[in-house]
């Protein structure tokens, strides 16, 4: 998704990141995250005539697993869930990862996001580690 169209992904992202405002979201993505390698892709629903699902990712390399496409954000608007939008975005991410020469795709989902866990497990993801966080 080009920088000038970032705002199109705001509605689905607001569900996932309710603390963001539309201008704050666009500014954060375009001015901070994109320069760090973050990219956005989205799924358009013709019936609803809007972006209903969005996936934000970056490419990272770690000693543990090598080159990885890391999905930080994946969300679908409630009225559009169950129509395959997120599944298609995950399939797109896998194709993109292969094209980039990545060895893995990593999806981060909060511990409370049970629907996201089910979606990822159905798509062939495994729970490979725990991410521990300490707020500063």
C-alpha positions in Angstrom: 0.0 0.0 0.0 1.6 3.3 -1.1 2.3 6.0 1.5 -0.4 8.2 0.1 -3.1 5.5 0.6 -2.1 4.5 4.2 -5.3 6.1 5.5 -7.3 3.4 3.8 -6.1 0.8 6.3 -7.0 2.9 9.3 -10.5 1.5 10.0 -9.4 -2.1 10.3 -6.2 -1.1 12.2 -8.3 1.0 14.6 -10.0 -2.3 15.8 -6.5 -3.7 16.6 -4.9 -0.5 17.8 -7.7 1.6 19.3 -5.3 4.1 20.9 -4.4 5.5 17.5 -6.1 8.4 15.8 -6.4 8.5 12.0 -3.7 11.2 11.6 -1.5 9.6 14.2 -1.8 6.3 12.5 -0.8 7.7 9.1 2.0 9.8 10.5 3.4 6.9 12.5 3.3 4.5 9.6 4.6 6.9 6.9 7.2 8.9 8.9 8.5 6.3 11.4 7.7 2.7 10.5 8.1 2.8 6.7 11.7 4.2 7.0 12.3 1.2 9.3 11.1 -1.2 6.6 7.4 -1.6 7.7 4.9 -2.2 4.9 1.2 -2.5 4.7 -1.0 -4.6 2.5 -4.8 -4.6 2.5 -7.8 -6.4 1.3 -10.6 -4.5 -0.4 -14.2 -5.7 -0.2 -16.2 -4.7 -3.2 -19.6 -5.3 -1.5 -18.7 -3.0 1.3 -16.6 -0.7 -1.0 -13.8 -0.3 1.4 -10.6 -1.8 2.9 -11.8 -4.4 5.4 -8.5 -6.2 6.3 -4.9 -5.0 6.7 -1.6 -6.7 7.4 1.5 -4.8 8.5 4.9 -6.5 8.3 8.6 -6.0 8.1 11.6 -8.1 7.2 14.0 -9.0 10.0 17.0 -11.3 10.4 17.8 -13.0 13.7 20.5 -15.4 14.8 17.8 -17.9 15.9 15.9 -18.4 12.6 17.6 -16.2 9.9 15.6 -14.0 7.5 12.0 -13.7 8.5 8.9 -11.8 7.3 7.5 -10.6 10.7 3.8 -9.8 10.7 3.1 -7.2 13.4 -0.5 -6.4 12.6 -3.3 -8.4 11.0 -6.9 -7.4 11.4 -10.3 -7.6 9.7 -13.3 -5.4 10.3 -16.0 -7.4 12.2 -18.7 -7.2 9.4 -16.2 -8.7 7.0 -14.8 -11.6 9.1 -15.3 -15.1 7.9 -15.0 -14.0 4.2 -11.4 -15.1 3.8 -9.7 -11.7 3.8 -7.2 -12.5 6.5 -6.5 -15.9 5.0 -5.8 -14.3 1.6 -3.5 -11.7 3.3 -1.6 -14.5 5.0 -1.2 -16.4 1.7 0.1 -13.2 0.1 2.6 -12.7 3.0 3.9 -16.2 2.5 4.4 -15.6 -1.3 6.1 -12.2 -0.5 8.4 -13.9 2.1 9.5 -16.5 -0.5 10.1 -13.8 -3.0 12.3 -11.9 -0.5 14.3 -15.0 0.3 12.9 -15.4 3.9 13.1 -18.7 5.7 10.1 -18.1 8.0 7.0 -16.0 8.4 6.3 -15.0 12.0 2.9 -13.7 13.2 2.7 -11.9 16.5 -0.7 -12.1 18.1 -1.6 -11.0 21.6 -2.4 -13.7 24.1 -6.0 -12.6 24.3 -6.6 -12.8 20.5 -8.0 -16.3 20.3 -9.6 -15.9 16.9 -6.2 -14.9 15.5 -4.6 -17.9 17.0 -7.2 -20.2 15.5 -6.7 -18.6 12.1 -2.9 -18.9 12.2 -3.0 -22.5 13.4 -5.5 -23.4 10.6 -3.1 -21.7 8.2 -0.2 -24.0 9.3 1.5 -21.8 11.8 2.9 -23.3 15.0 3.5 -21.8 18.4 7.3 -21.8 18.3 8.1 -19.5 21.3 6.8 -17.1 23.9 7.5 -13.4 23.7 8.0 -11.9 27.1 7.6 -8.2 27.5 8.4 -5.8 30.3 6.9 -2.3 30.2 9.3 0.5 31.0 
